[in-house]
């Protein structure tokens, strides 16, 4: 049996920074948030429109664990177009953010 070493990964320090920033804001200090890389704007209009249309067609359900195959294939193709890299789509994984990628 293989024993997991995931517990040896350093903590995600940015959450501590966010907590400290929230405490400073609660004390009335003006904080410019640069700790997470979170977008400062909403989703692009085209993405919002496409999501709304999909949701109106019925339940979206869960996707496959590694991401939609068509999206993984397109990303692999994009790497070929942009960087002249022959990337196997099986090596592309879609996560909901960097935290999910770190765990992988």
N, CA, C and O atoms as CSV, one atom per row, in Angstrom:
chain,resi,resn,atom,element,x,y,z
A,1,UNK,N,N,0.842,-1.182,0.000
A,1,UNK,CA,C,0.000,0.000,0.000
A,1,UNK,C,C,0.889,1.248,0.000
A,1,UNK,O,O,1.858,1.337,0.754
A,2,UNK,N,N,0.546,2.185,-0.842
A,2,UNK,CA,C,1.297,3.433,-0.936
A,2,UNK,C,C,0.713,4.451,0.031
A,2,UNK,O,O,-0.501,4.654,0.052
A,3,UNK,N,N,1.546,5.088,0.824
A,3,UNK,CA,C,1.098,6.075,1.803
A,3,UNK,C,C,1.173,7.464,1.179
A,3,UNK,O,O,2.188,7.834,0.589
A,4,UNK,N,N,0.100,8.221,1.312
A,4,UNK,CA,C,0.036,9.559,0.741
A,4,UNK,C,C,0.982,10.512,1.462
A,4,UNK,O,O,1.162,10.430,2.677
A,5,UNK,N,N,1.580,11.411,0.694
A,5,UNK,CA,C,2.453,12.449,1.268
A,5,UNK,C,C,1.827,13.836,1.117
A,5,UNK,O,O,2.500,14.850,1.301
A,6,UNK,N,N,0.542,13.874,0.782
A,6,UNK,CA,C,-0.116,15.174,0.569
A,6,UNK,C,C,-0.079,16.052,1.808
A,6,UNK,O,O,-0.044,17.278,1.695
A,7,UNK,N,N,-0.085,15.447,2.990
A,7,UNK,CA,C,-0.075,16.254,4.212
A,7,UNK,C,C,1.247,16.977,4.411
A,7,UNK,O,O,1.351,17.846,5.277
A,8,UNK,N,N,2.257,16.632,3.624
A,8,UNK,CA,C,3.558,17.278,3.740
A,8,UNK,C,C,3.658,18.545,2.890
A,8,UNK,O,O,4.676,19.237,2.927
A,9,UNK,N,N,2.611,18.851,2.128
A,9,UNK,CA,C,2.610,20.054,1.298
A,9,UNK,C,C,2.455,21.274,2.201
A,9,UNK,O,O,1.605,21.290,3.091
A,10,UNK,N,N,3.273,22.289,1.970
A,10,UNK,CA,C,3.191,23.512,2.778
A,10,UNK,C,C,1.798,24.117,2.703
A,10,UNK,O,O,1.126,23.991,1.680
A,11,UNK,N,N,1.355,24.775,3.774
A,11,UNK,CA,C,0.031,25.402,3.760
A,11,UNK,C,C,-0.046,26.499,2.702
A,11,UNK,O,O,0.967,27.060,2.284
A,12,UNK,N,N,-1.254,26.781,2.288
A,12,UNK,CA,C,-1.517,27.790,1.284
A,12,UNK,C,C,-1.516,29.151,1.984
A,12,UNK,O,O,-2.560,29.623,2.434
A,13,UNK,N,N,-0.354,29.772,2.072
A,13,UNK,CA,C,-0.119,30.975,2.862
A,13,UNK,C,C,-1.032,32.130,2.463
A,13,UNK,O,O,-1.356,32.976,3.296
A,14,UNK,N,N,-1.447,32.173,1.205
A,14,UNK,CA,C,-2.250,33.308,0.751
A,14,UNK,C,C,-3.541,33.439,1.557
A,14,UNK,O,O,-4.054,34.545,1.724
A,15,UNK,N,N,-4.070,32.325,2.058
A,15,UNK,CA,C,-5.289,32.409,2.864
A,15,UNK,C,C,-5.017,33.165,4.169
A,15,UNK,O,O,-5.877,33.905,4.647
A,16,UNK,N,N,-3.824,32.982,4.744
A,16,UNK,CA,C,-3.450,33.748,5.937
A,16,UNK,C,C,-3.330,35.229,5.610
A,16,UNK,O,O,-3.739,36.079,6.400
A,17,UNK,N,N,-2.770,35.536,4.451
A,17,UNK,CA,C,-2.632,36.931,4.023
A,17,UNK,C,C,-4.013,37.552,3.832
A,17,UNK,O,O,-4.248,38.689,4.240
A,18,UNK,N,N,-4.934,36.796,3.205
A,18,UNK,CA,C,-6.302,37.303,3.001
A,18,UNK,C,C,-6.982,37.582,4.341
A,18,UNK,O,O,-7.669,38.592,4.497
A,19,UNK,N,N,-6.789,36.685,5.300
A,19,UNK,CA,C,-7.407,36.864,6.614
A,19,UNK,C,C,-6.851,38.112,7.308
A,19,UNK,O,O,-7.603,38.872,7.919
A,20,UNK,N,N,-5.549,38.319,7.213
A,20,UNK,CA,C,-4.938,39.503,7.810
A,20,UNK,C,C,-5.435,40.775,7.122
A,20,UNK,O,O,-5.679,41.784,7.783
A,21,UNK,N,N,-5.586,40.727,5.802
A,21,UNK,CA,C,-6.091,41.893,5.066
A,21,UNK,C,C,-7.532,42.200,5.457
A,21,UNK,O,O,-7.896,43.365,5.617
A,22,UNK,N,N,-8.354,41.161,5.612
A,22,UNK,CA,C,-9.755,41.362,6.023
A,22,UNK,C,C,-9.814,41.977,7.420
A,22,UNK,O,O,-10.657,42.836,7.680
A,23,UNK,N,N,-8.932,41.550,8.316
A,23,UNK,CA,C,-8.898,42.123,9.664
A,23,UNK,C,C,-8.492,43.593,9.609
A,23,UNK,O,O,-9.059,44.422,10.319
A,24,UNK,N,N,-7.518,43.913,8.773
A,24,UNK,CA,C,-7.089,45.309,8.627
A,24,UNK,C,C,-8.212,46.164,8.057
A,24,UNK,O,O,-8.409,47.300,8.488
A,25,UNK,N,N,-8.957,45.617,7.081
A,25,UNK,CA,C,-10.101,46.353,6.513
A,25,UNK,C,C,-11.170,46.583,7.568
A,25,UNK,O,O,-11.769,47.657,7.630
A,26,UNK,N,N,-11.411,45.561,8.406
A,26,UNK,CA,C,-12.419,45.689,9.465
A,26,UNK,C,C,-12.036,46.782,10.458
A,26,UNK,O,O,-12.901,47.371,11.106
A,27,UNK,N,N,-10.735,47.051,10.575
A,27,UNK,CA,C,-10.246,48.127,11.447
A,27,UNK,C,C,-10.295,49.482,10.760
A,27,UNK,O,O,-9.935,50.496,11.359
A,28,UNK,N,N,-10.746,49.510,9.487
A,28,UNK,CA,C,-10.882,50.766,8.777
A,28,UNK,C,C,-9.720,51.116,7.854
A,28,UNK,O,O,-9.718,52.188,7.249
A,29,UNK,N,N,-8.735,50.230,7.735
A,29,UNK,CA,C,-7.597,50.510,6.857
A,29,UNK,C,C,-7.987,50.240,5.403
A,29,UNK,O,O,-8.767,49.333,5.116
A,30,UNK,N,N,-7.437,51.035,4.498
A,30,UNK,CA,C,-7.661,50.848,3.062
A,30,UNK,C,C,-6.642,49.831,2.557
A,30,UNK,O,O,-5.437,50.051,2.676
A,31,UNK,N,N,-7.115,48.725,1.996
A,31,UNK,CA,C,-6.245,47.648,1.528
A,31,UNK,C,C,-6.414,47.488,0.020
A,31,UNK,O,O,-7.538,47.419,-0.478
A,32,UNK,N,N,-5.319,47.429,-0.692
A,32,UNK,CA,C,-5.335,47.099,-2.122
A,32,UNK,C,C,-4.989,45.623,-2.216
A,32,UNK,O,O,-3.865,45.223,-1.914
A,33,UNK,N,N,-5.947,44.821,-2.632
A,33,UNK,CA,C,-5.771,43.368,-2.658
A,33,UNK,C,C,-4.975,42.927,-3.880
A,33,UNK,O,O,-5.392,43.112,-5.024
A,34,UNK,N,N,-3.824,42.343,-3.603
A,34,UNK,CA,C,-2.975,41.792,-4.665
A,34,UNK,C,C,-2.520,40.382,-4.283
A,34,UNK,O,O,-1.614,39.832,-4.908
A,35,UNK,N,N,-3.147,39.798,-3.258
A,35,UNK,CA,C,-2.643,38.550,-2.712
A,35,UNK,C,C,-3.134,37.288,-3.402
A,35,UNK,O,O,-2.515,36.235,-3.248
A,36,UNK,N,N,-4.211,37.354,-4.147
A,36,UNK,CA,C,-4.797,36.131,-4.673
A,36,UNK,C,C,-4.701,36.010,-6.181
A,36,UNK,O,O,-4.610,34.899,-6.703
A,37,UNK,N,N,-4.718,37.095,-6.874
A,37,UNK,CA,C,-4.773,37.021,-8.332
A,37,UNK,C,C,-6.200,36.877,-8.803
A,37,UNK,O,O,-6.450,36.463,-9.935
A,38,UNK,N,N,-7.129,37.214,-7.944
A,38,UNK,CA,C,-8.545,37.129,-8.272
A,38,UNK,C,C,-8.920,38.240,-9.244
A,38,UNK,O,O,-8.481,39.378,-9.078
A,39,UNK,N,N,-9.730,37.925,-10.261
A,39,UNK,CA,C,-10.109,38.957,-11.235
A,39,UNK,C,C,-10.840,40.123,-10.564
A,39,UNK,O,O,-11.621,39.935,-9.630
A,40,UNK,N,N,-10.571,41.303,-11.053
A,40,UNK,CA,C,-11.239,42.487,-10.538
A,40,UNK,C,C,-12.480,42.854,-11.335
A,40,UNK,O,O,-13.174,43.816,-11.006
A,41,UNK,N,N,-12.758,42.094,-12.373
A,41,UNK,CA,C,-13.926,42.353,-13.219
A,41,UNK,C,C,-14.771,41.092,-13.311
A,41,UNK,O,O,-14.327,40.006,-12.940
A,42,UNK,N,N,-15.953,41.241,-13.793
A,42,UNK,CA,C,-16.839,40.097,-13.989
A,42,UNK,C,C,-16.411,39.248,-15.184
A,42,UNK,O,O,-15.445,39.561,-15.879
A,43,UNK,N,N,-17.146,38.181,-15.399
A,43,UNK,CA,C,-16.865,37.299,-16.535
A,43,UNK,C,C,-17.143,38.035,-17.848
A,43,UNK,O,O,-17.992,38.925,-17.886
A,44,UNK,N,N,-16.439,37.676,-18.917
A,44,UNK,CA,C,-16.718,38.291,-20.222
A,44,UNK,C,C,-18.175,38.063,-20.622
A,44,UNK,O,O,-18.755,37.023,-20.310
A,45,UNK,N,N,-18.755,39.030,-21.307
A,45,UNK,CA,C,-20.166,38.972,-21.693
A,45,UNK,C,C,-20.488,37.691,-22.464
A,45,UNK,O,O,-21.525,37.073,-22.224
A,46,UNK,N,N,-19.610,37.285,-23.391
A,46,UNK,CA,C,-19.849,36.070,-24.164
A,46,UNK,C,C,-19.927,34.833,-23.283
A,46,UNK,O,O,-20.748,33.947,-23.521
A,47,UNK,N,N,-19.072,34.771,-22.259
A,47,UNK,CA,C,-19.086,33.625,-21.345
A,47,UNK,C,C,-20.367,33.611,-20.524
A,47,UNK,O,O,-20.980,32.560,-20.338
A,48,UNK,N,N,-20.773,34.781,-20.033
A,48,UNK,CA,C,-22.011,34.869,-19.251
A,48,UNK,C,C,-23.226,34.476,-20.085
A,48,UNK,O,O,-24.112,33.769,-19.606
A,49,UNK,N,N,-23.263,34.931,-21.318
A,49,UNK,CA,C,-24.380,34.612,-22.219
A,49,UNK,C,C,-24.431,33.112,-22.505
A,49,UNK,O,O,-25.502,32.506,-22.480
A,50,UNK,N,N,-23.267,32.517,-22.778
A,50,UNK,CA,C,-23.216,31.078,-23.066
A,50,UNK,C,C,-23.629,30.262,-21.844
A,50,UNK,O,O,-24.336,29.264,-21.982
A,51,UNK,N,N,-23.199,30.670,-20.657
A,51,UNK,CA,C,-23.574,29.960,-19.440
A,51,UNK,C,C,-25.075,30.057,-19.193
A,51,UNK,O,O,-25.719,29.061,-18.867
A,52,UNK,N,N,-25.629,31.254,-19.348
A,52,UNK,CA,C,-27.062,31.432,-19.153
A,52,UNK,C,C,-27.851,30.552,-20.113
A,52,UNK,O,O,-28.812,29.901,-19.703
A,53,UNK,N,N,-27.461,30.522,-21.380
A,53,UNK,CA,C,-28.150,29.691,-22.373
A,53,UNK,C,C,-28.061,28.216,-22.004
A,53,UNK,O,O,-29.047,27.488,-22.123
A,54,UNK,N,N,-26.893,27.769,-21.557
A,54,UNK,CA,C,-26.735,26.363,-21.167
A,54,UNK,C,C,-27.597,26.016,-19.964
A,54,UNK,O,O,-28.210,24.949,-19.917
A,55,UNK,N,N,-27.642,26.913,-18.998
A,55,UNK,CA,C,-28.431,26.654,-17.787
A,55,UNK,C,C,-29.918,26.622,-18.088
A,55,UNK,O,O,-30.662,25.892,-17.433
A,56,UNK,N,N,-30.364,27.400,-19.068
A,56,UNK,CA,C,-31.783,27.419,-19.413
A,56,UNK,C,C,-32.211,26.151,-20.149
A,56,UNK,O,O,-33.402,25.853,-20.236
A,57,UNK,N,N,-31.234,25.400,-20.680
A,57,UNK,CA,C,-31.551,24.164,-21.395
A,57,UNK,C,C,-31.747,22.987,-20.448
A,57,UNK,O,O,-32.178,21.920,-20.884
A,58,UNK,N,N,-31.449,23.151,-19.187
A,58,UNK,CA,C,-31.626,22.068,-18.218
A,58,UNK,C,C,-30.411,21.949,-17.326
A,58,UNK,O,O,-29.496,22.771,-17.371
A,59,UNK,N,N,-30.424,20.908,-16.516
A,59,UNK,CA,C,-29.338,20.688,-15.563
A,59,UNK,C,C,-28.017,20.455,-16.298
A,59,UNK,O,O,-27.970,19.741,-17.300
A,60,UNK,N,N,-26.961,21.058,-15.795
A,60,UNK,CA,C,-25.653,20.908,-16.415
A,60,UNK,C,C,-24.969,19.615,-15.985
A,60,UNK,O,O,-24.267,18.993,-16.783
A,61,UNK,N,N,-25.165,19.205,-14.741
A,61,UNK,CA,C,-24.554,17.979,-14.241
A,61,UNK,C,C,-23.058,18.140,-14.034
A,61,UNK,O,O,-22.484,19.204,-14.262
A,62,UNK,N,N,-22.458,17.065,-13.603
A,62,UNK,CA,C,-21.012,17.064,-13.379
A,62,UNK,C,C,-20.277,16.789,-14.682
A,62,UNK,O,O,-20.811,16.141,-15.583
A,63,UNK,N,N,-19.057,17.284,-14.774
A,63,UNK,CA,C,-18.211,16.987,-15.919
A,63,UNK,C,C,-17.295,15.826,-15.550
A,63,UNK,O,O,-17.260,15.405,-14.394
A,64,UNK,N,N,-16.569,15.316,-16.505
A,64,UNK,CA,C,-15.604,14.270,-16.211
A,64,UNK,C,C,-14.489,14.866,-15.346
A,64,UNK,O,O,-14.228,16.067,-15.407
A,65,UNK,N,N,-13.847,14.040,-14.558
A,65,UNK,CA,C,-12.915,14.514,-13.534
A,65,UNK,C,C,-11.763,15.359,-14.083
A,65,UNK,O,O,-11.350,16.317,-13.429
A,66,UNK,N,N,-11.245,15.039,-15.242
A,66,UNK,CA,C,-10.086,15.758,-15.766
A,66,UNK,C,C,-10.456,16.930,-16.660
A,66,UNK,O,O,-9.574,17.624,-17.167
A,67,UNK,N,N,-11.752,17.161,-16.862
A,67,UNK,CA,C,-12.207,18.250,-17.715
A,67,UNK,C,C,-12.812,17.724,-19.004
A,67,UNK,O,O,-12.570,16.580,-19.391
A,68,UNK,N,N,-13.590,18.552,-19.661
A,68,UNK,CA,C,-14.241,18.143,-20.903
A,68,UNK,C,C,-13.200,17.760,-21.955
A,68,UNK,O,O,-12.276,18.531,-22.217
A,69,UNK,N,N,-13.338,16.584,-22.558
A,69,UNK,CA,C,-12.360,16.150,-23.551
A,69,UNK,C,C,-12.171,17.148,-24.702
A,69,UNK,O,O,-11.044,17.375,-25.141
A,70,UNK,N,N,-13.252,17.736,-25.184
A,70,UNK,CA,C,-13.136,18.696,-26.290
A,70,UNK,C,C,-12.315,19.918,-25.875
A,70,UNK,O,O,-11.531,20.438,-26.670
A,71,UNK,N,N,-12.489,20.373,-24.646
A,71,UNK,CA,C,-11.717,21.518,-24.150
A,71,UNK,C,C,-10.245,21.139,-24.004
A,71,UNK,O,O,-9.365,21.922,-24.363
A,72,UNK,N,N,-9.978,19.963,-23.489
A,72,UNK,CA,C,-8.595,19.501,-23.330
A,72,UNK,C,C,-7.914,19.362,-24.697
A,72,UNK,O,O,-6.738,19.693,-24.844
A,73,UNK,N,N,-8.653,18.876,-25.685
A,73,UNK,CA,C,-8.101,18.743,-27.036
A,73,UNK,C,C,-7.807,20.111,-27.640
A,73,UNK,O,O,-6.778,20.305,-28.288
A,74,UNK,N,N,-8.720,21.061,-27.424
A,74,UNK,CA,C,-8.528,22.400,-27.988
A,74,UNK,C,C,-7.345,23.107,-27.339
A,74,UNK,O,O,-6.592,23.805,-28.018
A,75,UNK,N,N,-7.179,22.936,-26.045
A,75,UNK,CA,C,-6.038,23.544,-25.356
A,75,UNK,C,C,-4.736,22.947,-25.877
A,75,UNK,O,O,-3.770,23.673,-26.113
A,76,UNK,N,N,-4.708,21.632,-26.057
A,76,UNK,CA,C,-3.505,20.978,-26.597
A,76,UNK,C,C,-3.204,21.507,-27.997
A,76,UNK,O,O,-2.047,21.758,-28.331
A,77,UNK,N,N,-4.238,21.674,-28.810
A,77,UNK,CA,C,-4.045,22.199,-30.167
A,77,UNK,C,C,-3.531,23.641,-30.126
A,77,UNK,O,O,-2.678,24.026,-30.925
A,78,UNK,N,N,-4.060,24.434,-29.186
A,78,UNK,CA,C,-3.625,25.817,-29.035
A,78,UNK,C,C,-2.130,25.887,-28.730
A,78,UNK,O,O,-1.428,26.750,-29.256
A,79,UNK,N,N,-1.644,24.983,-27.884
A,79,UNK,CA,C,-0.213,24.963,-27.584
A,79,UNK,C,C,0.599,24.688,-28.840
A,79,UNK,O,O,1.695,25.224,-29.002
A,80,UNK,N,N,0.073,23.861,-29.725
A,80,UNK,CA,C,0.741,23.617,-31.000
A,80,UNK,C,C,0.760,24.860,-31.862
A,80,UNK,O,O,1.778,25.182,-32.474
A,81,UNK,N,N,-0.376,25.567,-31.914
A,81,UNK,CA,C,-0.494,26.772,-32.739
A,81,UNK,C,C,0.362,27.920,-32.201
A,81,UNK,O,O,1.010,28.624,-32.976
A,82,UNK,N,N,0.367,28.110,-30.895
A,82,UNK,CA,C,1.065,29.244,-30.292
A,82,UNK,C,C,2.546,28.977,-30.056
A,82,UNK,O,O,3.383,29.849,-30.288
A,83,UNK,N,N,2.871,27.758,-29.590
A,83,UNK,CA,C,4.234,27.483,-29.128
A,83,UNK,C,C,4.947,26.384,-29.920
A,83,UNK,O,O,6.078,26.013,-29.605
A,84,UNK,N,N,4.267,25.866,-30.957
A,84,UNK,CA,C,4.826,24.784,-31.766
A,84,UNK,C,C,5.184,23.572,-30.895
A,84,UNK,O,O,6.222,22.938,-31.083
A,85,UNK,N,N,4.296,23.269,-29.937
A,85,UNK,CA,C,4.488,22.151,-29.018
A,85,UNK,C,C,3.461,21.076,-29.362
A,85,UNK,O,O,2.275,21.366,-29.521
A,86,UNK,N,N,3.923,19.841,-29.475
A,86,UNK,CA,C,3.032,18.708,-29.724
A,86,UNK,C,C,2.600,18.154,-28.367
A,86,UNK,O,O,3.296,17.328,-27.777
A,87,UNK,N,N,1.457,18.610,-27.883
A,87,UNK,CA,C,0.973,18.259,-26.545
A,87,UNK,C,C,-0.158,17.250,-26.645
A,87,UNK,O,O,-1.172,17.505,-27.294
A,88,UNK,N,N,0.016,16.120,-26.009
A,88,UNK,CA,C,-1.021,15.090,-25.955
A,88,UNK,C,C,-2.162,15.604,-25.073
A,88,UNK,O,O,-1.909,15.971,-23.926
A,89,UNK,N,N,-3.404,15.645,-25.560
A,89,UNK,CA,C,-4.529,16.120,-24.752
A,89,UNK,C,C,-4.698,15.343,-23.441
A,89,UNK,O,O,-5.289,15.856,-22.491
A,90,UNK,N,N,-4.193,14.132,-23.387
A,90,UNK,CA,C,-4.272,13.348,-22.151
A,90,UNK,C,C,-3.389,13.924,-21.050
A,90,UNK,O,O,-3.519,13.541,-19.887
A,91,UNK,N,N,-2.489,14.844,-21.410
A,91,UNK,CA,C,-1.641,15.499,-20.420
A,91,UNK,C,C,-2.221,16.837,-19.965
A,91,UNK,O,O,-1.615,17.529,-19.147
A,92,UNK,N,N,-3.384,17.203,-20.489
A,92,UNK,CA,C,-4.052,18.457,-20.118
A,92,UNK,C,C,-5.141,18.137,-19.096
A,92,UNK,O,O,-5.959,17.243,-19.310
A,93,UNK,N,N,-5.144,18.867,-17.995
A,93,UNK,CA,C,-6.149,18.692,-16.947
A,93,UNK,C,C,-6.776,20.046,-16.663
A,93,UNK,O,O,-6.072,21.045,-16.514
A,94,UNK,N,N,-8.094,20.079,-16.588
A,94,UNK,CA,C,-8.822,21.315,-16.300
A,94,UNK,C,C,-9.182,21.341,-14.819
A,94,UNK,O,O,-9.789,20.400,-14.310
A,95,UNK,N,N,-8.807,22.421,-14.123
A,95,UNK,CA,C,-9.175,22.573,-12.725
A,95,UNK,C,C,-9.971,23.858,-12.564
A,95,UNK,O,O,-9.993,24.703,-13.459
A,96,UNK,N,N,-10.620,23.998,-11.424
A,96,UNK,CA,C,-11.406,25.201,-11.176
A,96,UNK,C,C,-10.538,26.333,-10.646
A,96,UNK,O,O,-11.048,27.413,-10.348
A,97,UNK,N,N,-9.261,26.108,-10.528
A,97,UNK,CA,C,-8.332,27.133,-10.059
A,97,UNK,C,C,-7.006,26.499,-9.724
A,97,UNK,O,O,-6.851,25.280,-9.795
A,98,UNK,N,N,-6.054,27.323,-9.359
A,98,UNK,CA,C,-4.718,26.803,-9.091
A,98,UNK,C,C,-4.672,25.887,-7.884
A,98,UNK,O,O,-3.839,24.981,-7.843
A,99,UNK,N,N,-5.538,26.090,-6.896
A,99,UNK,CA,C,-5.523,25.225,-5.707
A,99,UNK,C,C,-5.782,23.776,-6.100
A,99,UNK,O,O,-5.123,22.867,-5.595
A,100,UNK,N,N,-6.735,23.557,-6.995
A,100,UNK,CA,C,-6.995,22.195,-7.471
A,100,UNK,C,C,-5.803,21.627,-8.204
A,100,UNK,O,O,-5.510,20.437,-8.087
A,101,UNK,N,N,-5.115,22.459,-8.955
A,101,UNK,CA,C,-3.913,22.025,-9.672
A,101,UNK,C,C,-2.789,21.681,-8.710
A,101,UNK,O,O,-2.049,20.727,-8.947
A,102,UNK,N,N,-2.647,22.440,-7.629
A,102,UNK,CA,C,-1.601,22.150,-6.653
A,102,UNK,C,C,-1.808,20.767,-6.045
A,102,UNK,O,O,-0.847,20.023,-5.851
A,103,UNK,N,N,-3.044,20.425,-5.747
A,103,UNK,CA,C,-3.343,19.123,-5.157
A,103,UNK,C,C,-2.961,18.003,-6.099
A,103,UNK,O,O,-2.438,16.973,-5.674
A,104,UNK,N,N,-3.227,18.207,-7.398
A,104,UNK,CA,C,-2.872,17.193,-8.385
A,104,UNK,C,C,-1.378,17.002,-8.445
A,104,UNK,O,O,-0.891,16.183,-9.225
